[in-house]
């Protein structure tokens, strides 16, 4: 049986500001923006090429303080290009960091060990890792 991760809830304080950040700055696709009366709203966004989405909103979501999500990781085949895209979109992103050494031969020296880091407007922390091929 396959178990797939489909949705990660990202706690935010301002749904419109977060939607703009994820859609316009990060390029996530807005799957839906649904309102349930005056007090509930769910926005689902998916990173390009991902099978897993994020959900932001208010109302029927788990009660987590805005900015408390840490360590969500995106994977890209080219960390240098990904970082350049983030900078071009106005995201404050770290320099590329090499964390550790590759334990086995890889096609590119940054595979598995090349990372950049950024936060959303609420302080939720994201990691981007380069993996251009999997063994």
N, C-alpha and C positions, 0 to 999 in steps of 0.2 A: 504494500500500500504506500502511495506517495503522500507525503504531508507537505503542503505548500504554505509558505508565509504569504498572506495576501494583503494585510493592512496593518499599518503601524499608526497609532494615535499620537499626534504631536500636540502637546498642550500649549495653547497660545492665549494671549490676552485680548487681541484685536483681530477678529477673523478677516476683515477686509485687508488690513495691513499684511497679515500672514499670507493670504491668498495672492496678493500682489507680489510678495517676495518669492514665493514658490513658483508661481506661474510666469511672472515677467523676468525675474532675476535668474532663477534656476532653470527655467524652461520646462517645468513640469506641465503635463497636460491636465486641464481641468475636466475631470470625468463628469462631475455633477456638483451643483450648488443648490441644495435643497433646504427650504425653510418649512418648519412645522409650527405654524402659529407665530406669535411674536417673540417667544423665548427660546426657540430651538432652531439650530441651523447646522447642517453637516456639509462640508466641502471635501470632496475626494479628489486627490491629484495623484498622477502617476509620473515618475521619472521616465524620460524617453527610453524605450526598450526594456523597461522593467515589468516583471510579473507581479510586483508588489506595489501597493499604493500607500499614500499617507492620508489620514483624515484629520481635519482641523474643524473646529466649530464650537458650539455651545449647546447645552441641553443634555441630551442622552449620551454623553461621553463619560469615560472614567474621570473621576475627580483627581486631577494632577495639577500641581502648581505650574503656571506658565514658565517655560525655560527649564523644567526639571528633566527633560529627556536628554540623555547623554550617550554618545557612542553609536548612534545609528550610522551605518556604513554603506556608502555607495561604491560600486566597482566600475572602473572604466578601463578600456584597453590602452589609453595614452594619457598619462597623468599630466604631462606638459601641456597637451592640447586642452585637457579639461580645465586646468588651472587658468590658462589663457582665456578660455571662454568665460569662466567665472569673473575674472578681472574685467573683461570687456563688458560684462553685464552689470558691473558695479558692486560685486560681492567682495567684501573684505575677507580675503583668504590667505592662509599662511604660505610661506615659501614651501617648495617641495622638500620634504624631509625623508631621509633614508633611515628606516628603522630596522636594524639588524642586517644580516647577510643571508643571501639565498642559500638554502641548504642543498640545492640541486641545480643542475644546469637549466637555464631559462633563455628564451629568445631575446630578451631585453634586460639590461642590468637593473632597471627599476621594477621589474615584475615582482610582485609579492612584497616588496620592501619600500616602494615609493608611495608617499602619502601627502595629502594636504588636508587642512582643517579649516572649518568655518562655523559660524553660528548664525541662527536666524535672528530677527529683531527682538525676540524674547529671551535669547540666550540658549536655546536648544542647540546642542553641539553635534555637528556632523563630521564624519571622516570620509575621505575619498581615497581609495586604494587602486593602484594599477595592477591589473592582472590581464595580460594580453592573450594568454593561452592557459588552459588547464590540462594537467597531466593525464 
